[in-house]
Amino acid sequence: GVGRATLGLFIGLTMLAYPAYLGYRAVKLPQINDVTTDPANPPRFDALARARPGRVAYPADAAVRQRTAYSDIAPLQLSVPLRTAYDVTLTVITKRRWQIADQRPPGAARREANIEATARTPIMGFRDDVAIRIVPLGPGSRVDIRSASRVGTQDFGANASRVRALMEDIEEAANNAPEPKPEPEPKAPVKKKQPDRRK
């Protein structure tokens, strides 16, 4: 009887451990479910706007709470050019198997790159949306990330953790990316020698 009672107690404590952990984090962490590297001008949800009714705009009061709780979250500056930064970011997201909703690479007329994707929390499977904006910064580039929950007002630190981990993976991938080959300079056209008509 003692063995069964001990086993039952262990199972009960195991089932209560995760809710107790969430309760602890709810007390310690701010009531926030939208985290970004740029609170003044966060990346926008365009393709995912329909999936986020009433939750497209970054909450005005979230910036103050975020700066207090997650002061380390800031834009990521890379030494690689815009196109390389976009390629490595897209590769990192693909490896994470997030559902990509939109990808807008940079081009001749676009000096900005954007990616929107949806991630799922590992245990409960909640959908969280991620918007990424990449812009040129001198010879390098700047990456801004926004991660926001679709439901609830408290994310228990999940979005901040996602932003930190994503920045680390992007930075590592950018550091290991091969240097882009310089574009060949256009050759000057060869002038044809005109025949001498005086002869």
C-alpha positions in Angstrom: 0.0 0.0 0.0 2.9 2.3 0.8 4.3 1.9 -2.8 1.0 2.8 -4.4 0.5 5.8 -2.2 3.9 7.0 -3.0 3.4 6.6 -6.7 0.0 8.4 -6.5 1.6 11.2 -4.6 4.4 11.5 -7.2 2.0 11.6 -10.1 -0.1 14.2 -8.4 2.9 16.4 -7.7 4.1 16.0 -11.3 0.7 17.1 -12.7 0.7 20.2 -10.4 4.3 21.1 -11.1 3.7 22.9 -14.5 0.7 24.9 -13.3 2.6 25.9 -10.2 5.5 27.0 -12.4 3.2 29.1 -14.6 1.7 30.7 -11.5 5.2 31.6 -10.2 6.1 33.2 -13.6 2.8 35.0 -13.7 3.6 36.7 -10.4 7.3 37.5 -11.4 6.7 38.6 -15.0 4.7 41.6 -16.4 1.2 41.1 -17.9 2.4 41.3 -21.5 1.9 39.2 -24.6 3.5 41.3 -27.3 7.3 41.8 -27.4 9.4 43.6 -30.0 13.0 44.8 -30.4 11.6 48.2 -31.6 8.7 49.4 -29.4 8.8 52.8 -31.1 8.3 51.3 -34.6 7.5 47.6 -34.3 7.4 45.3 -37.3 3.8 45.1 -38.7 1.5 42.1 -39.1 0.1 42.4 -42.7 -0.4 38.8 -43.9 -1.3 37.6 -40.4 -3.7 40.5 -39.7 -6.8 38.4 -40.4 -5.6 35.7 -38.0 -5.2 38.4 -35.3 -8.6 40.3 -35.0 -8.1 43.2 -32.7 -4.5 42.4 -32.0 -2.6 43.9 -34.9 -1.4 47.1 -33.3 1.4 47.0 -30.7 -0.2 47.9 -27.4 0.7 51.4 -26.3 1.2 50.4 -22.6 3.4 47.4 -23.5 6.5 49.5 -24.3 7.0 50.6 -20.7 6.4 47.2 -19.3 8.7 45.6 -21.8 11.6 48.1 -21.1 11.2 47.3 -17.4 11.1 43.5 -17.6 13.2 42.9 -20.8 15.6 45.7 -21.1 18.1 43.4 -22.9 15.9 43.0 -26.0 17.1 45.4 -28.6 17.5 45.5 -32.4 20.1 43.0 -33.8 22.8 44.6 -35.9 24.7 42.3 -38.4 27.8 42.9 -40.4 26.4 41.1 -43.4 24.5 42.9 -46.2 20.7 43.0 -46.5 20.2 40.1 -48.8 22.5 37.8 -46.8 20.7 38.8 -43.6 17.3 38.0 -45.2 18.5 34.6 -46.5 20.0 33.4 -43.2 16.9 34.6 -41.3 14.6 32.7 -43.6 16.8 29.6 -43.2 16.6 29.8 -39.4 12.8 30.1 -39.5 12.5 27.2 -42.0 14.7 25.0 -39.7 12.3 25.8 -36.8 9.4 24.5 -38.9 7.3 27.6 -38.3 4.5 28.2 -40.7 5.6 31.0 -43.0 2.7 33.3 -43.9 4.6 35.8 -46.0 8.1 36.5 -47.2 9.2 39.7 -49.0 12.8 39.6 -50.1 14.7 42.8 -50.8 15.0 43.9 -54.4 16.0 46.8 -56.7 12.9 48.8 -55.6 12.7 47.4 -52.0 15.4 48.4 -49.5 13.6 46.4 -46.9 12.9 42.7 -46.3 9.9 41.2 -44.3 9.0 37.8 -43.0 5.8 36.8 -41.2 5.5 33.3 -39.6 3.5 31.5 -36.9 5.1 29.4 -34.1 3.5 27.0 -31.6 4.3 26.8 -28.0 6.0 23.5 -27.1 3.6 22.2 -24.4 0.2 23.8 -24.9 0.5 24.3 -28.7 -0.7 27.9 -28.6 -0.1 29.9 -31.8 2.2 32.9 -31.5 2.9 35.2 -34.5 6.3 36.6 -35.5 7.0 39.5 -37.8 10.6 40.3 -38.9 11.8 43.4 -40.6 15.4 43.7 -42.1 16.8 47.0 -43.3 20.2 48.1 -44.5 22.5 49.7 -41.9 25.6 51.1 -43.4 27.5 48.1 -45.0 25.6 45.7 -42.7 21.9 45.3 -41.8 19.5 45.6 -38.9 17.0 43.0 -37.8 13.9 43.9 -35.8 11.6 41.1 -34.5 8.1 41.1 -33.0 6.6 38.1 -31.3 3.0 38.2 -30.1 0.5 35.8 -28.7 -2.9 35.4 -30.4 -4.8 34.7 -27.2 -4.6 35.8 -23.6 -3.0 38.8 -21.9 -0.1 37.0 -20.2 2.6 35.0 -22.1 4.7 33.9 -19.1 7.8 35.2 -20.8 7.4 33.0 -23.9 7.6 35.8 -26.5 10.7 37.4 -24.9 12.4 34.0 -24.8 11.5 33.4 -28.5 12.9 36.8 -29.6 16.1 36.2 -27.7 16.6 32.7 -29.1 15.8 33.8 -32.6 18.3 36.7 -32.5 21.0 34.3 -31.2 20.3 31.8 -34.1 20.2 34.6 -36.7 23.5 36.1 -35.5 25.2 32.7 -35.4 24.0 31.9 -38.9 25.1 35.3 -40.2 28.6 34.9 -38.7 28.9 31.6 -40.4 27.5 32.7 -43.8 30.0 32.9 -46.7 31.0 36.3 -47.8 29.0 37.5 -50.8 30.9 37.5 -54.1 31.5 41.0 -55.4 29.6 41.8 -58.6 31.9 41.9 -61.6 32.5 45.4 -63.0 30.9 45.9 -66.4 33.4 45.8 -69.2 33.7 48.8 -71.5 32.5 48.2 -75.0 35.3 47.5 -77.5 35.3 50.2 -80.3 35.4 48.8 -83.8 38.2 50.1 -85.9 36.8 52.1 -88.8 38.3 51.3 -92.2 40.4 54.1 -93.8 38.3 55.4 -96.7 41.1 57.7 -98.0 42.8 54.9 -99.8 
